């Protein structure tokens, strides 16, 4: 059961409790003593009990609404944090992969000499720089805190 359903259930319980309270007050008023009260007195007591129950129910509903709003805000913050962590970790993985690929490419360049070796190393470093830039761009698009 999610938090919203639970709060709605508790609000319903408060309403039910209020109605039961009104019924009990009515029963006590009607059967509480041997002398019957006048209809106008009973009506006044019932009206007062109904008003009190309605006020308490309204307060409970307001409080439940506030709690639901707070919980939803907390969920949004947690989702944002999770998206941030995922974006950072995706960038870290991509950068680590690019570093590994660069080391492999540079090692392969060692068989060459002169200008070919320099060009090979330049290509390896350019590919690395491009992969890191791509990882940063992807993070910037997916990270809500970036």
Backbone as numpy.savetxt, mean C-alpha at the origin, in Angstrom:
# Nx Ny Nz CAx CAy CAz Cx Cy Cz
-8.32 -12.30 4.28 -9.18 -11.12 4.28 -8.28 -9.89 4.28
-8.50 -8.99 3.34 -7.64 -7.82 3.28 -8.10 -6.79 4.30
-7.28 -5.78 4.50 -7.53 -4.78 5.52 -8.82 -4.02 5.26
-9.10 -3.71 4.03 -10.33 -2.97 3.69 -11.56 -3.78 4.06
-11.56 -5.08 3.76 -12.70 -5.93 4.11 -12.84 -6.03 5.62
-11.71 -6.13 6.30 -11.74 -6.26 7.76 -12.32 -5.01 8.40
-11.92 -3.86 7.90 -12.42 -2.60 8.47 -13.90 -2.46 8.17
-14.32 -2.83 6.97 -15.75 -2.78 6.63 -16.55 -3.71 7.54
-15.97 -4.87 7.82 -16.65 -5.82 8.70 -16.77 -5.24 10.12
-15.70 -4.58 10.59 -15.74 -3.97 11.92 -16.75 -2.83 11.96
-16.84 -2.05 10.90 -17.82 -0.96 10.85 -19.23 -1.53 10.91
-19.48 -2.63 10.20 -20.79 -3.28 10.23 -21.08 -3.77 11.64
-20.05 -4.28 12.32 -20.23 -4.77 13.68 -20.63 -3.61 14.60
-20.00 -2.43 14.40 -20.36 -1.27 15.20 -21.82 -0.87 14.95
-22.26 -0.92 13.70 -23.65 -0.58 13.40 -24.59 -1.57 14.07
-24.26 -2.85 13.97 -25.08 -3.89 14.58 -25.12 -3.70 16.10
-23.96 -3.41 16.68 -23.89 -3.20 18.12 -24.77 -2.01 18.51
-24.75 -0.96 17.69 -25.59 0.21 17.97 -27.06 -0.14 17.94
-27.48 -0.94 16.97 -28.89 -1.33 16.88 -29.29 -2.23 18.05
-28.39 -3.14 18.42 -28.67 -4.01 19.56 -28.78 -3.16 20.83
-27.91 -2.17 20.94 -27.96 -1.28 22.11 -29.29 -0.56 22.19
-29.76 -0.08 21.06 -31.06 0.61 21.02 -32.16 -0.36 21.44
-32.11 -1.58 20.94 -33.13 -2.57 21.30 -33.09 -2.87 22.80
-31.88 -3.02 23.34 -31.77 -3.30 24.78 -32.27 -2.13 25.62
-31.91 -0.93 25.18 -32.38 0.24 25.93 -33.90 0.30 25.88
-34.44 0.00 24.71 -35.91 -0.01 24.58 -36.54 -1.06 25.48
-35.91 -2.25 25.54 -36.44 -3.32 26.39 -36.36 -2.92 27.85
-35.23 -2.32 28.24 -35.10 -1.89 29.63 -36.11 -0.80 29.94
-36.30 0.12 29.00 -37.25 1.19 29.24 -38.67 0.66 29.36
-38.98 -0.34 28.54 -40.33 -0.87 28.55 -40.58 -1.82 29.72
-39.57 -2.61 30.09 -39.82 -3.61 31.12 -39.00 -3.40 32.39
-38.40 -2.28 32.54 -37.49 -2.06 33.65 -38.15 -1.86 34.99
-39.36 -1.49 35.02 -40.03 -1.29 36.30 -41.51 -1.66 36.16
-42.15 -1.72 37.28 -43.55 -2.13 37.28 -44.45 -1.03 36.75
-44.05 0.20 36.90 -44.88 1.31 36.46 -44.53 1.66 35.02
-45.49 1.64 34.19 -45.28 1.99 32.79 -45.08 3.48 32.66
-44.15 3.84 31.76 -43.93 5.26 31.49 -44.96 5.73 30.47
-45.09 7.00 30.44 -46.04 7.57 29.47 -45.46 7.40 28.06
-46.33 7.29 27.08 -45.86 7.15 25.70 -44.92 8.28 25.26
-45.17 9.48 25.70 -44.31 10.60 25.30 -42.93 10.47 25.95
-42.87 9.98 27.19 -41.58 9.77 27.86 -40.79 8.66 27.19
-41.47 7.58 26.84 -40.82 6.46 26.16 -40.32 6.92 24.79
-41.14 7.66 24.08 -40.75 8.16 22.76 -39.51 9.05 22.87
-39.47 9.86 23.90 -38.32 10.74 24.11 -37.08 9.91 24.39
-37.19 8.88 25.26 -36.05 8.02 25.59 -35.57 7.24 24.36
-36.52 6.72 23.58 -36.16 5.97 22.37 -35.47 6.90 21.38
-36.00 8.09 21.21 -35.40 9.06 20.29 -33.98 9.40 20.73
-33.78 9.59 22.01 -32.45 9.90 22.55 -31.49 8.73 22.31
-31.95 7.50 22.54 -31.12 6.33 22.32 -30.77 6.17 20.85
-31.76 6.42 19.99 -31.51 6.32 18.54 -30.49 7.36 18.10
-30.62 8.55 18.61 -29.70 9.62 18.24 -28.28 9.29 18.72
-28.16 8.80 19.93 -26.86 8.42 20.47 -26.24 7.29 19.65
-27.04 6.29 19.31 -26.54 5.17 18.50 -26.11 5.65 17.12
-26.86 6.55 16.53 -26.52 7.07 15.21 -25.22 7.87 15.24
-25.05 8.66 16.31 -23.81 9.44 16.44 -22.60 8.53 16.61
-22.75 7.50 17.45 -21.64 6.56 17.66 -21.33 5.78 16.38
-22.36 5.41 15.66 -22.15 4.69 14.39 -21.44 5.60 13.39
-21.85 6.85 13.31 -21.21 7.80 12.38 -19.74 7.98 12.74
-19.45 8.09 14.03 -18.05 8.23 14.46 -17.26 6.98 14.11
-17.84 5.80 14.32 -17.16 4.54 13.99 -16.91 4.44 12.49
-17.89 4.86 11.68 -17.72 4.83 10.23 -16.62 5.80 9.79
-16.60 7.00 10.40 -15.55 7.97 10.07 -14.17 7.41 10.42
-14.06 6.83 11.61 -12.78 6.28 12.04 -12.37 5.12 11.13
-13.31 4.28 10.76 -13.02 3.16 9.86 -12.55 3.69 8.50
-13.20 4.72 8.01 -12.79 5.32 6.74 -11.39 5.89 6.80
-11.06 6.54 7.91 -9.71 7.08 8.09 -8.68 5.95 8.12
-8.99 4.88 8.84 -8.06 3.74 8.93 -7.85 3.09 7.55
-8.92 2.97 6.79 -8.80 2.38 5.44 -7.93 3.29 4.57
-8.14 4.60 4.65 -7.34 5.53 3.86 -5.86 5.45 4.25
-5.59 5.36 5.55 -4.20 5.22 6.02 -3.58 3.93 5.51
-4.34 2.85 5.57 -3.83 1.56 5.11 -3.54 1.60 3.62
-4.42 2.22 2.86 -4.20 2.32 1.41 -2.96 3.16 1.11
-2.75 4.23 1.86 -1.55 5.06 1.68 -0.30 4.25 2.00
-0.37 3.44 3.07 0.76 2.59 3.43 1.07 1.59 2.31
0.03 1.02 1.74 0.21 0.05 0.65 0.85 0.74 -0.55
0.38 1.94 -0.89 0.97 2.68 -2.02 2.44 2.95 -1.77
2.78 3.36 -0.53 4.19 3.62 -0.20 5.02 2.35 -0.30
4.48 1.24 0.17 5.21 -0.02 0.11 5.39 -0.48 -1.34
4.38 -0.29 -2.17 4.50 -0.65 -3.59 5.56 0.22 -4.26
5.57 1.49 -3.92 6.58 2.39 -4.49 7.97 1.97 -4.06
8.12 1.62 -2.79 9.42 1.16 -2.29 9.85 -0.12 -3.01
8.93 -1.03 -3.22 9.24 -2.29 -3.90 9.66 -2.02 -5.35
8.98 -1.11 -6.02 9.34 -0.77 -7.40 10.73 -0.14 -7.45
11.03 0.68 -6.45 12.35 1.31 -6.38 13.43 0.26 -6.21
13.24 -0.64 -5.26 14.23 -1.69 -5.01 14.42 -2.55 -6.25
13.34 -2.91 -6.90 13.43 -3.73 -8.12 14.21 -2.99 -9.21
13.95 -1.71 -9.38 14.65 -0.94 -10.41 16.14 -0.83 -10.12
16.49 -0.60 -8.86 17.89 -0.50 -8.47 18.59 -1.85 -8.71
17.94 -2.92 -8.31 18.55 -4.24 -8.46 18.66 -4.64 -9.93
17.68 -4.30 -10.73 17.77 -4.58 -12.17 18.96 -3.84 -12.78
19.15 -2.59 -12.36 20.30 -1.82 -12.85 21.60 -2.47 -12.40
21.66 -2.91 -11.15 22.88 -3.56 -10.65 23.20 -4.83 -11.44
22.19 -5.62 -11.72 22.39 -6.86 -12.48 22.90 -6.54 -13.88
22.26 -5.58 -14.53 22.66 -5.22 -15.90 24.08 -4.67 -15.93
24.45 -3.86 -14.95 25.80 -3.30 -14.89 26.83 -4.40 -14.62
26.51 -5.31 -13.72 27.41 -6.43 -13.43 27.59 -7.30 -14.66
26.51 -7.56 -15.37 26.59 -8.35 -16.60 27.46 -7.64 -17.63
27.30 -6.33 -17.77 28.10 -5.55 -18.73 29.58 -5.58 -18.36
29.87 -5.52 -17.06 31.27 -5.59 -16.61 31.88 -6.94 -16.98
31.13 -8.00 -16.77 31.61 -9.33 -17.12 31.86 -9.47 -18.61
30.92 -8.97 -19.40 31.08 -9.04 -20.86 32.28 -8.22 -21.32
32.51 -7.09 -20.67 33.67 -6.26 -21.03 34.97 -6.99 -20.71
35.04 -7.63 -19.55 36.27 -8.37 -19.18 36.55 -9.50 -20.16
35.49 -10.19 -20.58 35.67 -11.27 -21.56 36.16 -10.69 -22.88
35.54 -9.60 -23.33 35.93 -8.97 -24.60 37.37 -8.46 -24.53
37.75 -7.85 -23.40 39.13 -7.36 -23.27 40.13 -8.52 -23.25
39.75 -9.62 -22.64 40.64 -10.78 -22.63 40.83 -11.32 -24.05
39.79 -11.28 -24.84 39.88 -11.75 -26.23 40.77 -10.82 -27.07
40.83 -9.55 -26.67 41.64 -8.58 -27.40 43.14 -8.86 -27.23
43.50 -9.58 -26.22 44.91 -9.82 -25.92 45.62 -10.63 -27.00
44.90 -11.32 -27.83 45.51 -12.09 -28.91 45.97 -11.16 -30.04
45.43 -9.95 -30.06 45.74 -8.98 -31.11 46.91 -8.10 -30.69
47.39 -7.29 -31.63 48.48 -6.36 -31.31 48.25 -5.04 -32.04
48.92 -4.03 -31.60 48.91 -2.73 -32.26 47.54 -2.09 -32.32
47.24 -1.54 -33.51 46.00 -0.82 -33.71 44.77 -1.74 -33.58
44.92 -2.99 -34.00 43.80 -3.93 -33.88 43.45 -4.16 -32.41
44.47 -4.28 -31.57 44.25 -4.47 -30.13 43.56 -3.24 -29.52
44.05 -2.07 -29.90 43.47 -0.82 -29.39 42.01 -0.68 -29.84
41.74 -1.00 -31.11 40.38 -0.92 -31.63 39.47 -1.93 -30.92
40.00 -3.11 -30.67 39.23 -4.15 -29.97 38.87 -3.68 -28.56
39.84 -3.13 -27.85 39.60 -2.62 -26.50 38.60 -1.45 -26.52
38.75 -0.59 -27.52 37.83 0.54 -27.65 36.41 0.06 -27.88
36.25 -0.97 -28.69 34.93 -1.53 -28.95 34.35 -2.15 -27.67
35.18 -2.89 -26.91 34.73 -3.51 -25.66 34.28 -2.45 -24.66
35.06 -1.37 -24.56 34.71 -0.30 -23.62 33.47 0.46 -24.07
33.31 0.65 -25.37 32.13 1.33 -25.89 30.88 0.49 -25.65
30.99 -0.82 -25.86 29.85 -1.71 -25.61 29.47 -1.67 -24.13
30.47 -1.64 -23.26 30.22 -1.55 -21.82 29.51 -0.24 -21.50
30.04 0.87 -22.00 29.43 2.18 -21.73 27.98 2.22 -22.21
27.73 1.64 -23.37 26.37 1.62 -23.92 25.45 0.77 -23.03
25.94 -0.38 -22.57 25.12 -1.25 -21.71 24.80 -0.56 -20.38
25.78 0.13 -19.81 25.55 0.85 -18.54 24.56 1.99 -18.75
24.69 2.71 -19.85 23.75 3.80 -20.15 22.33 3.25 -20.33
22.22 2.10 -20.99 20.91 1.47 -21.18 20.31 1.07 -19.83
21.13 0.50 -18.95 20.66 0.10 -17.62 20.16 1.30 -16.83
20.89 2.41 -16.91 20.47 3.63 -16.21 19.17 4.19 -16.79
19.04 4.13 -18.11 17.82 4.63 -18.76 16.62 3.79 -18.35
16.80 2.48 -18.31 15.70 1.59 -17.89 15.32 1.85 -16.44
16.32 2.08 -15.59 16.00 2.38 -14.20 15.24 3.69 -14.10
15.67 4.68 -14.85 15.01 5.96 -14.77 13.55 5.88 -15.20
13.24 4.94 -16.09 11.85 4.77 -16.54 11.02 3.96 -15.54
11.65 3.06 -14.80 10.87 2.17 -13.92 10.97 2.51 -12.44
11.88 3.40 -12.07 12.08 3.72 -10.65 11.26 4.94 -10.26
10.26 4.77 -9.40 9.41 5.91 -9.01 10.16 6.93 -8.15
11.31 6.55 -7.61 12.07 7.47 -6.76 13.27 8.07 -7.49
13.40 7.83 -8.78 14.57 8.29 -9.51 14.25 9.52 -10.30
